[in-house]
Amino acid sequence: MSINNINTILLTAVLLSILLYYGKFILLPLTLALFIFVIIKSLSKKLIDSTLKLFKIKINDLVSFFSIFSIFIIIIYTFLKILNSNLRNVTDNSSYYQNNLKNLINIFSDYKIEKFIELNNVFNEVNFLEIFSRVINYFTELTGNFSLILIYIIFFMIEEKLLAEKIKFFFNKLTTKNVLKKINNDIFKYFQIKTFTSFLTGIFTFLVLYVFNSDLAPTFGIFAFFLNFIPFIGSLISIIIPTIFSLIQFFSFFESILILITLTFSQILIGNFLETKMMGKTLNLSPIVMIIFLSIMGKVWGVAGMFLSVPILVFLLIIFSNLNSTKNLAILISEKIRS
C-alpha cells in the first residue's frame, strides 16, 4: 500500500469521524434501528420456517415481523421498568451508601493510601443521590430516543423492497444479493450468539448478587447483559462496578472479594470458553483493529457506539472484501487472510 493511499485512508477516517460525531443526533438512532431491523427480520424468517415445519402453517411475513417486533418492545420496556424501579428504591438509601463510603475512605487513610490517592477529593466528587438521579434521567431520555428508533424500524419495514432495489442500482457491478445476504447472516449470527451469552452473563450476575443481597442486583444483571456486547472492556466494567458497590453497601472486604471472584469466574467461563467455541471463526476481525475502532466509536457515539463497533466492523469487512479497490483494507481489518 503506497503512502498516498495511506494518507487518503487517514483523511477519509478523520472526515468520517467528524461526520459521525456531528451527525450523531440522526446517524446513531438510524444505525441502531438498521441493526435491530436486521435482527428482527432474521428472527421473523426463523419464526416462519419453524411454524411451517412444526405446525404446517405458513405465517404472513408482516404478521411474523410484527410478532417479533412486539416481543422486542415488551422486553426492552420490561428492562427499563425494572431499572427505573430498582434505581428509585436504592435512591432512598443514598445517605447510607454515602456514609459507608466516608468510613471506607477513613480506613484507607489509616493505611497511608492518601499519599497516592487524594481520597478526600474522590469523596467530595462522589454523591450517590446525584449519581442515581442522573442514571434515572439518562434512561428516561433513552426511552424518548428509543421511540425514534422504533419509528425508523417501521419505515425500514415499509421501504425494505425499495431500499433493496436502490442498493442494487447503485452497486450493480457487485453480486449485491450475495453481499447483502452475507451481511445479514454474519450480523445476525453475531447477535444471536452474543445475545445468548449475554443473557447467561446477566442471569448469572443477577443470581450471584441476589444471593449476596445486593440492592442493585436487578440493575447490575441488566447492565451485565448489555455490557457484554461491548468487546474487552464491557465484561471488565460489569465485574468492577458491582464489586465496588458491594464494598460500599456491605462494608465488608470478604463479601466483595467473593463477589469479585465469582463474577470473574463466570465471565471467563461464558466469555472465554462458551462464547469462543460458539463464535468460532465467524468474525475474523483483528483484535487490535477492534480495540482501536472501539475507542473511536466510544469517543464519537459513546456507549451506543461501543455497542455497535463490532457489527459495523463486520459490515465494513464484507463490503471492503467485495470491492477490488478496498481489498487491502479488508486484509487490514481481518485477523487472518482468507483466500
C-alpha positions in Angstrom: 0.0 0.0 0.0 1.5 3.3 -1.1 2.0 6.4 1.1 -0.7 8.3 -1.0 -3.2 5.5 -0.3 -2.4 5.6 3.4 -2.8 9.4 3.5 -6.2 9.0 1.7 -7.4 6.4 4.1 -6.3 8.5 7.1 -8.0 11.6 5.7 -11.2 9.7 5.0 -11.2 8.2 8.5 -10.8 11.7 10.1 -13.6 13.2 7.9 -15.8 10.2 8.6 -15.3 10.6 12.4 -16.2 14.3 12.2 -19.3 13.4 10.2 -20.3 10.7 12.7 -19.7 13.0 15.7 -21.7 16.0 14.4 -24.4 13.9 12.8 -24.8 11.8 15.9 -28.4 13.0 16.6 -29.6 11.3 13.4 -27.0 8.8 12.4 -26.9 7.0 15.8 -30.6 6.1 16.1 -30.7 5.3 12.4 -27.8 2.9 12.7 -29.2 1.2 15.8 -32.6 0.9 14.0 -30.9 -0.7 11.0 -29.1 -3.4 13.0 -32.2 -4.1 15.1 -34.2 -4.3 11.9 -31.7 -6.9 10.5 -32.1 -9.0 13.7 -35.9 -8.8 13.8 -36.1 -9.6 10.1 -33.9 -12.7 10.6 -35.9 -13.8 13.6 -39.2 -13.4 11.8 -37.9 -15.6 9.0 -36.9 -18.2 11.6 -40.4 -18.0 13.0 -42.0 -18.6 9.6 -39.8 -21.6 9.0 -40.4 -23.0 12.5 -44.2 -22.7 12.3 -44.2 -24.3 8.8 -42.0 -27.2 10.0 -43.8 -27.8 13.3 -47.5 -26.9 12.6 -47.6 -27.0 8.8 -48.8 -23.4 8.9 -47.3 -20.6 6.9 -47.4 -17.2 8.6 -47.5 -14.0 6.7 -44.2 -12.0 6.6 -45.9 -8.9 8.0 -47.5 -10.9 10.9 -44.2 -12.7 11.7 -42.3 -9.4 11.7 -44.6 -7.5 13.9 -44.9 -10.5 16.3 -41.1 -10.4 16.8 -41.2 -6.6 16.9 -43.8 -6.6 19.6 -41.9 -9.1 21.7 -38.8 -7.0 21.3 -40.6 -3.9 22.5 -42.1 -5.8 25.5 -38.6 -7.0 26.6 -37.0 -3.5 26.3 -39.9 -2.0 28.2 -39.7 -4.6 30.9 -35.9 -3.9 31.3 -36.5 -0.2 31.6 -39.2 -0.6 34.1 -37.1 -2.9 36.3 -34.1 -0.5 36.1 -36.3 2.5 36.9 -38.0 0.8 39.9 -34.7 -0.7 41.3 -32.8 2.6 41.0 -35.6 4.6 42.6 -35.7 2.2 45.5 -31.9 2.5 46.2 -32.1 6.3 45.9 -33.8 6.3 49.3 -30.7 4.6 50.8 -28.2 7.0 49.2 -27.3 8.6 52.5 -26.4 5.1 53.9 -24.0 4.4 50.9 -22.5 7.9 51.3 -21.8 7.3 55.0 -20.2 3.9 54.2 -18.0 5.5 51.5 -16.8 8.1 54.0 -15.9 5.3 56.5 -14.1 3.4 53.8 -12.0 6.5 53.0 -11.1 6.8 56.6 -9.9 3.2 56.7 -7.8 3.7 53.6 -6.4 6.9 55.1 -5.2 4.9 58.1 -3.1 2.8 55.7 -1.4 5.9 54.3 -3.0 5.4 50.9 -3.7 9.1 50.9 -0.2 9.7 49.7 -1.1 8.0 46.4 -4.7 9.0 46.0 -6.4 12.2 47.1 -9.3 10.4 48.8 -11.0 13.5 50.2 -11.3 14.8 46.6 -12.7 11.5 45.5 -15.3 11.6 48.3 -16.3 15.1 47.6 -16.9 14.3 43.9 -19.0 11.1 44.7 -22.6 11.8 45.5 -24.8 8.7 45.3 -28.1 10.7 45.3 -26.8 12.7 42.3 -25.4 9.5 40.6 -28.7 7.6 40.9 -30.7 10.6 39.7 -28.5 11.1 36.7 -28.8 7.4 35.8 -32.6 7.6 36.1 -32.7 10.7 33.9 -30.4 9.0 31.4 -32.8 6.1 31.0 -35.8 8.5 30.8 -34.0 10.2 27.8 -33.1 6.9 26.3 -36.9 6.0 26.3 -37.5 9.1 24.2 -34.7 8.2 21.8 -35.9 4.6 21.6 -39.3 5.8 20.3 -37.4 7.4 17.4 -35.6 4.1 16.8 -38.9 2.2 16.7 -40.2 4.7 14.1 -37.1 4.1 11.9 -37.6 0.4 12.2 -41.2 0.7 11.0 -40.1 2.8 8.0 -37.3 0.2 7.2 -40.1 -2.4 7.1 -42.2 -0.3 4.8 -39.3 0.7 2.5 -37.5 -2.6 2.6 -38.1 -3.7 -1.1 -37.5 -0.2 -2.4 -34.2 0.1 -0.5 -33.0 -3.2 -1.8 -33.7 -2.1 -5.4 -31.9 1.2 -4.8 -28.8 -0.6 -3.4 -28.8 -2.9 -6.4 -29.0 0.1 -8.7 -26.0 1.9 -7.1 -23.9 -1.3 -6.8 -24.9 -3.2 -9.9 -21.3 -4.3 -10.6 -21.3 -6.3 -7.4 -23.1 -9.5 -6.6 -25.3 -7.4 -4.5 -27.7 -10.1 -3.4 -24.9 -12.3 -2.1 -23.2 -9.4 -0.3 -26.4 -8.3 1.4 -27.2 -11.9 2.4 -23.7 -12.3 3.9 -24.0 -9.1 5.8 -27.4 -10.2 7.1 -26.2 -13.7 8.1 -23.0 -12.6 9.7 -24.5 -9.8 11.8 -27.5 -12.0 12.8 -25.2 -14.9 13.8 -23.1 -12.5 15.8 -26.1 -11.0 17.7 -27.7 -14.4 18.1 -24.6 -15.9 19.8 -23.9 -12.7 21.7 -27.4 -12.4 23.0 -27.4 -15.9 24.3 -24.0 -15.5 26.1 -25.0 -12.0 27.3 -28.3 -13.5 28.7 -26.3 -16.1 30.6 -23.9 -13.5 31.9 -26.8 -11.2 33.0 -28.7 -14.0 34.7 -25.6 -15.3 36.5 -24.6 -11.8 37.6 -28.1 -11.2 39.0 -28.2 -14.5 40.8 -24.8 -14.0 42.4 -25.6 -10.5 43.6 -29.1 -11.6 44.7 -27.6 -14.4 46.9 -25.4 -11.7 48.5 -28.5 -9.4 48.9 -27.1 -6.6 46.7 -29.5 -3.7 46.5 -28.7 -3.3 42.8 -28.8 -7.0 41.8 -31.5 -6.5 39.0 -29.8 -3.3 37.7 -26.3 -4.9 37.6 -27.8 -8.1 35.9 -29.3 -6.0 33.1 -26.1 -3.9 32.8 -24.1 -7.1 32.5 -26.4 -8.3 29.7 -25.8 -5.1 27.7 -22.2 -4.5 28.6 -21.3 -8.0 27.3 -21.9 -6.7 23.8 -19.0 -4.2 24.2 -15.8 -6.1 23.4 -13.0 -6.3 26.0 -14.0 -3.5 28.5 -17.7 -4.4 28.8 -17.1 -7.6 30.8 -14.5 -5.8 33.0 -16.9 -3.0 33.9 -19.7 -5.5 34.7 -17.3 -7.0 37.3 -15.6 -3.9 38.8 -18.7 -1.8 39.4 -20.8 -4.4 41.3 -17.7 -5.3 43.4 -17.1 -1.6 44.3 -20.7 -1.1 45.1 -20.8 -4.3 47.3 -17.9 -3.0 49.2 -19.7 0.3 49.9 -23.1 -1.4 50.6 -21.8 -4.3 52.9 -18.8 -2.5 54.3 -17.1 -6.0 54.0 -13.9 -6.8 52.1 -14.6 -10.5 52.4 -18.0 -10.4 50.6 -16.7 -8.1 48.0 -13.8 -10.4 47.2 -16.1 -13.3 47.0 -18.3 -11.4 44.5 -15.2 -10.4 42.5 -14.0 -14.0 42.3 -17.4 -15.4 41.4 -18.2 -12.8 38.7 -14.7 -13.1 37.2 -15.1 -16.9 37.0 -18.5 -16.5 35.3 -17.1 -14.1 32.7 -14.1 -16.4 32.0 -16.4 -19.4 31.7 -19.0 -17.8 29.5 -16.9 -15.3 27.5 -13.6 -17.1 27.1 -14.8 -20.7 26.7 -18.5 -20.9 25.7 -18.7 -17.8 23.5 -15.4 -18.5 21.8 -16.5 -22.1 21.0 -19.8 -20.9 19.6 -18.5 -17.9 17.7 -15.6 -19.9 16.1 -14.2 -18.1 13.1 -17.4 -16.2 12.4 -16.0 -12.7 12.7 -12.3 -12.9 11.5 -11.6 -9.4 12.9 -8.2 -8.2 14.0 -8.2 -7.7 17.8 -6.1 -4.6 17.6 -8.4 -3.1 15.0 -11.4 -3.9 17.2 -9.8 -2.1 20.2 -8.9 1.0 18.1 -12.3 1.1 16.4 -14.0 0.5 19.8 -12.1 3.5 21.2 -13.0 5.7 18.3 -16.7 4.8 18.4 -16.8 5.2 22.1 -15.4 8.8 21.7 -17.8 9.6 18.8 -21.0 7.9 19.8 -20.5 7.0 23.5 -21.7 3.7 24.9 -24.0 3.0 22.0 -21.1 3.4 19.6 -19.1 0.8 21.5 -22.1 -1.5 21.4 -22.2 -1.1 17.6 -18.5 -1.2 17.0 -18.3 -5.0 16.1 -21.3 -5.2 13.8 -20.1 -2.1 12.0 -16.7 -3.7 11.5 -18.3 -6.9 10.2 -20.3 -4.8 7.8 -17.2 -2.9 6.6 -15.2 -6.1 6.2 -17.8 -7.7 3.9 -18.1 -4.5 1.8 -14.3 -4.0 1.6 -13.6 -7.6 0.6 -16.1 -7.4 -2.3 -14.6 -4.2 -3.8 -11.4 -4.5 -5.7 -10.3 -1.0 -4.7 -10.6 -1.8 -1.0 -9.4 -5.4 -0.7 -6.3 -4.2 1.1 -8.4 -2.5 3.7 -10.3 -5.8 4.2 -7.0 -7.6 4.8 -6.0 -4.8 7.3 -9.3 -5.3 9.3 -9.1 -9.1 9.1 -7.4 -11.3 11.7 -6.4 -13.9 9.1 -6.1 -13.5 5.3 -8.6 -15.8 3.6 -8.3 -16.9 0.1 
